[in-house]
Amino acid sequence: MNKHFFGDTVVLLGRSLRHITRSMDTIITTIVMPIAFLLLFTYVFGGAINTGTSGSHAYVKYLLPGILLMTVASGIAYTAFRLYQDKSNGIFERLQSMPIARSSVLWAHVLTSVVANVISLAVVLAVALLMGFRSSAGLSAWLAVAGILILFTLALTWIAIIPGLTASTPDGASAFSYPLIFLPFLSSAFVPTHTMPGPVRAFAEHQPVTSIVNTLRNLFAQQPVGTGIWTALAWCFGILVVAYLGAMAAYRRKIS
């Protein structure tokens, strides 16, 4: 690893964060949209959805884990878009002519995604608290929730790096996130999977969002997580490793 890697990454991280603060559409999409879904499902659909509990406050507790994952999915679309802009504007070529660690360019975008998503998650959680969400979880459970969400963010961010490097249009760079945003709808995020028809239920019960949502829900409620947490972690780590290898391969092709 280049001895200047950490310093170079910090400098480029500051650059990316400044770009975010100047982009109001990023803030609106990554924070307002998940909050809108939270309000919509709680106050419009919540009374008609049977999750085994009653009341809007109870449904917020059920709903929040899925909304948090949607928050991450909507945020990482801008990672791909910002990376595409750097590629299209010749920033890569300019940076390669300078004595900096090449991998710091990618890591700056990755860390920017983590910082931005942590802020978005905190805002969404604050709104949920105002809506009546309460958790009896202790410090260890909250740390576990934070760790899973950060790991999930890293996994999706490295996926976002790939279209950011390979897309030919800005729309193509960010469009990959749409299936990720709507994947929670085919999971246990909004309704129990046993209410779904057979084929849909089979898919919902064996996709990563369901195991992650169920784990977060149990942690918030101080319920036993069982083997579900290991399934959730396996999904996150597996996606992260595959996405990282794919992103680095695409980056090497780009700078070669």
Disulfide bonds with the S-S distance in Angstrom:
none
